[in-house]
Amino acid sequence: MGGFALDCCGKIPPTPLCKGGNIFSGKTLTCFSWLLDRQSQTEIIYNRIEVLSRMKTFFIHLLLLVVPLTMAVPTGAGDMALIPSGAFLMGSLEGIADERPVHRVHLDSFYMDLHPVTNADYARFLNVFGNRVERGKRWLDMDGPLSSWLCKIRKKEGRYVPKSGYENHPVIKVSWYGATAYARWVGKRLPTEAEWERAARGIWEGQRYVFGNTITPDQANVACFHATTPVGSYPPNDFGLYDLTASVWQWGSDWYDPDYYSRSPSRNPKGPESGTQKVLRGGSWFHKDSWRVGTRGADNPLSQYFCFVTGFRCVKDAR
């Protein structure tokens, strides 16, 4: 997204000291009249410049309100892994009906964050833009006794900071709009559902879990001894991606439709054009039946149902 800046320039053309008279010749009255007239014209010009300058300031401030997410990207926004172009089998015969039919999908190459966005990452974002309200709810749900306890970011002395010990845990209680806004800020986007599944499957074809047909407490937080854990606490998959399962649900860009697989395009599908819920992928430590790689979740974009176990990671096109 681009921006623009208004600019203006006022020039006063050079003029002789006196017109129609000479201040040293005795014809001072005519000269002074001309000078007064010139002074009046000059004041008008400067007044116009002042008005244009104020208009410039106003429109720049307005521009920052309308398209604020073009500001500088912070350092440490996270490394990414290249997911090469290719085809894979999407869906599963084991799950509920929305995972069928199993179908072959071809995707162009893209980059994906190595791990979900952390509390430290999201706090930096909030310190630039604030915790804005979108569609009636704040990007990060921090309000109320329960939310203030579950959310691992707090406001201290006017700044957003992660709670001690949770700096590198995945951010939770963030709406789809809050995730999308962050992704735009760092020059990325949310993954499509197909991109997420392709990245999670790695080199495996049709496997049940990220690491094959079994999953153990050494591979992911499936023992449920903890809630969220620091990103990178468990081994990565074949593409070098961490925390793809049993961590937090991860927002996708697609609208959710249980019948979408039956009519999905075979190349670079982006989901239905409209809907009421957004796709969630990856499962969470809290939902034991959500750890299969083909499991599809969904929630209202405001994250009304799974907010305490919902985070996100970003992708960008490989160009």
N, C-alpha and C positions, 0 to 999 in steps of 0.2 A: 504494500500500500504506500502510495507516494504522498508527498505533502507539497505545499507551496508556501512562499513567503511574499507578502506584498512589499513593494519598495516604491519610493518617490524621491524626486530630486527637484529642488527649486533653484533656479539660476536667475540672478539679477543682471541684466545686460549692462555693460559699462556705459557710463554717460559722462559728458563734460561737467566740470564743476559748476558752470553757470550757463544758462541758455536764455537768450534774449536780453542779456545785460552783463556787465562786468562789475564784480564787487569792488574793484579798485578804480572804476571809472566814474563813480558817483551814481550810477544807475542801480542803486542797491535795492530799491523797492521792488522793481520787476524781478530782480534776482532772488530776493527773499521770498517773493510770492511763488516763484518757481520751486525754490527749495522746499517750502512748506507743502506744495502740491506733490513734490517728489517724495517727501517724507511720508505723506499720507498713502501714496501708492506703495511705498516700501513696507509700511506697516500692514497693508492689506495682503501683500505677498507673504510676509512672515506669518501673519495670522492663518493664511491658507496652508502654509507649510505645517504649522502647529496642528491644525485640524487633520491634515493628512497623516501626520505622525501619530496622533491619537487613534485615528482609524486603523492605521497599521498595527498598533499595539492591540487594539480590540480584536481585530480579525485573527491575529496570531493566537491570542488567548482562546478565541472561539474555535480555532482549528485544533488546538490541543485538547479541547473538550470533545470534539467530534471524532478525531482520529488520533487518540493518545498512544496507541500501541506501536507507533513507529519510532519510539525513542530508543536510545542505545541499549543493546543487549548486554546483560551483565556477564562478567567472566565467571567461569565455573558453572555454566548452565548444564553441563553433562556431556560426556563423550557418547559417540554413536557407533553402531556397527552397520556395515553394508549388508543388506539382504539382496542377493543377486536375483536377477530376473529369472523366471521359470514358471513351470506348472506344478501344481500339487493337487491332491485329492482333499477337498474341503467337506466337512460334515462327518457324521458318525452314524453307524447302524445301532449303536448301543443306547444312545440317549433318547430323549423324548422326540416327538414328531417334528419339532422345529429344527432339528439337526439333520433332517432328511429332505430330499435325497442327497446322498453323497455325490458330488459332482466335481469335475476337473476345472480348475481355475488357473489362468495364466496372469501373472503380475509383472509389471515393469519393476526394475530394481529401485530400491529406496533405502534410506538410512533410518535406523530406530535407536532411540536412547538405550544405553546399556542397562539402565535401571529406572524405576519410577521416579518422578519428581519428588524431592525431599521437602521436609518442613523448612530447612534452611533456604532452599531454592525459592519456595513459595513466599517465604517471609520477605526476601529481597524484592520480589515482585510487588507485594503489598506495600512496601515502603516507598515505592515509586508512584503507584496509582491509588493507594488506599483500598479498602475493602468495599468495593462498589456494589450497589444494588442493581440487579438485572432480572427482569421478569418477576419483580416483587420479592426477591430474596438476595441476600449478600452472596458474593462469590464464595466466601469461606464462612461456614456456619459456626460462629463463636458465641452466639447469644443464648441465654438461659443457663440454668445451673448444670443440666446434663451436658449440653453442648460445650460449655466452657471447660468441663472436666474431660470430655472425650477428645476435643480438638487439642492438638499439641502445639498450637501457636497462640501466643497471648500478646496483648499490647502492654508495653511497659515504657513509661515516660514518653509517650507519644510515638513509639516505634513498635513495629511488629517483630517479635523474637520467638524462636522455637523454645519450648520448655526444655529445661536442662535434661540432657540425656536423650532427647528425641530429635536432635538436629539432623541426623542422617536416616531417620525413619521416613517411610513414604508419607506424604501429606494425605490426610483424610478429611472428610466432611467438606469436600469441595464440589460445587455444582458443575454440571457440564459446561455452563457458560463461563464459570471461573477457570475451568481447565482450558477451554478454547481461547480465552483471553490471554492466559499465560503462554500458550503455544504460539500465538501470534506475536507476542512480545519478543520471544526468542527466535523468531523467524522460522517457525516450524508449524506443524498442525497435528491434530489427533489422527491416529491410524484408522483406516477403514477396518471393518471386521475381517475382511479377507487378508489384509496385510498383517493383522495381529495373528491370525491363525497360521499363516505361512511362516512368520518369524518364530512362533512358538513351536511349530513342528520340527524346525530345523531340517536335518537330512532324512528324517524318518518319514515313512509313508504309511498313514493309517494307524499310527500308534495310539494307545489309549491316553498316555500321559506325556508330559514334556520330555521325559527321559526314557520313554519306552512303554512297555505294558505294565510296569509296576512303578510304585513311588514309595520312598522310604523317608523317615525323619532326617536322614543325612542329606537328602536332596532338597527338601522343602519343609516349611513349618506345618507339617501335617500332624505332629503330635499334639499341637495346640497347647504347649506349655507356656507360650507367650501370645500376646496379641500381635501387633506389628513388631518386626525386627529390623535392625539397621539394614539398608540396602546392601546387597552383595554378601550377605551372611551365608548363603548357600551357593553351591557350584553353578556356573553358567551352563546354558545349553550349547548346541553345536555352533551357533552363530555368535557365542560370547555374550548372550543376553541373560541378565539376572532377574530373579523375582517374577517369573512368568506365571507362577501358580502358588496358591495357598499363602499369598501375601495380602494384597488388596485387590478388589475388583478394579478394572481399569477401563476408563471411558473410551469408547470408539466414536468415530464421527458419524456413523450410520444411524438412521432411524431404524427401530426394530419392527420387523414384521415376521410372525412365525411361519409364514408361507413363502418367504422371499427366495429360499433356495430353489424352489420349483420353477422360478422364472428369472433367476439371476443371470446376468451376462457372463459369458465364459472368460472375458478379458477385463481386468481392472474393475470389478464391480464396486459400486460406491453406496449401495443400499437404496431403499425406497426414497422417493422424492419428498415424502411427508410422513408424519406419524405423531404419536403422543409420547413415546418412550425412546430413549437412546440406548444403544447397545452397550453392554458391559461384558468384559472378557477377563479370563484368568482365575476366576474364583477368589475366595478369601480364606484366611485361616479359620474363620468362624463357620463357614458353610462346607461341611465335609463332603457333600455330594456335588461340589462345584469344581473339583480339581482335574477332571478329564479335559484334555486340550480342546475337544469339540463342544464343550458346554457353552451355551449361550445364555447370558443374563440380560436384563433390561431394567431401566428405572426412568422415572420422570426426570427431565433435564435438571430440575431443581434438587435432585437427589433426595427424594422424600422417604425412601424405603431402606436403602442400603448405605446411607451417608456415612455411618461410622466405620465402614470397611471399604470405602470407595476412594480411589486415587486415580492416577493417570500417568502415562508416559507419552512422549512425542515422537513424531517421525518427520522426515522431509524427503522430497524427491531427490533422486540421484541424477544430477544433470551436469 
